[in-house]
Amino acid sequence: MGTVILEGRLLCKDAAEAEVVKKLLPKHILLTKAEPGCVSFSVTPTEDPWVWLVHEEFENSGAFEAHQQRAAASKWGQATSGLQRIYTIKRL
């Protein structure tokens, strides 16, 4: 299967959650961009300090699934597992 693109928003419910994102996000981005098959990855703050725009692109489903597993097992994944995520995933 071809390229996988994830787009959406990461939503915090309060300032404490937003601080966790700010603290852990730089390493999460660095690790993700170094993954095999990662074409692009960005998590961009919006005007709302509790909302980030997310864009991920991976070469194929295998690379995307490997990313999902790595991220879920990471400090980032554990600390942000309760945050609301509104995503769409396109498989091209």
LUMFI-487495 format. One line per field, with one value per residue (C-alpha): residue number from 1; x, y, z negated. Coordinates in steps of 0.1 Angstrom, whole numbers. Layout:
n <- (NUM_...);
u <- (X_...);
v <- (Y_...);
w <- (Z_...);
This chain:
n <- (1_2_3_4_5_6_7_8_9_10_11_12_13_14_15_16_17_18_19_20_21_22_23_24_25_26_27_28_29_30_31_32_33_34_35_36_37_38_39_40_41_42_43_44_45_46_47_48_49_50_51_52_53_54_55_56_57_58_59_60_61_62_63_64_65_66_67_68_69_70_71_72_73_74_75_76_77_78_79_80_81_82_83_84_85_86_87_88_89_90_91_92);
u <- (0_12_16_-3_-12_-26_-40_-59_-57_-43_-65_-56_-83_-62_-29_-13_-19_-6_26_32_29_53_78_78_70_105_119_88_93_130_125_96_115_144_121_124_96_88_83_72_60_48_29_22_7_-24_-37_-54_-26_-43_-46_-20_-23_-8_4_22_32_47_59_36_13_42_62_30_21_57_55_22_37_69_50_26_54_74_74_54_28_24_22_-3_-25_-54_-54_-81_-70_-92_-75_-83_-60_-57_-41_-31);
v <- (0_36_68_73_109_118_153_168_184_177_192_199_206_228_246_216_193_221_223_185_189_218_200_166_177_186_152_135_154_146_109_107_125_100_70_50_59_93_117_147_153_186_196_233_255_275_308_287_278_244_233_220_211_178_166_133_116_81_62_32_16_-4_28_44_15_13_50_45_16_35_67_49_32_64_89_112_85_76_112_123_92_110_140_144_138_145_130_118_92_89_58_66);
w <- (0_7_-13_-46_-56_-90_-95_-124_-158_-192_-219_-255_-281_-304_-309_-326_-296_-272_-293_-290_-252_-251_-272_-254_-218_-206_-214_-199_-167_-165_-171_-146_-118_-123_-118_-86_-61_-77_-48_-69_-105_-120_-151_-149_-176_-168_-181_-208_-233_-239_-203_-178_-141_-133_-98_-93_-61_-59_-28_-35_-61_-76_-84_-97_-120_-133_-141_-160_-180_-188_-198_-220_-239_-243_-272_-248_-242_-278_-290_-263_-259_-275_-252_-227_-191_-161_-131_-96_-80_-42_-26_10);
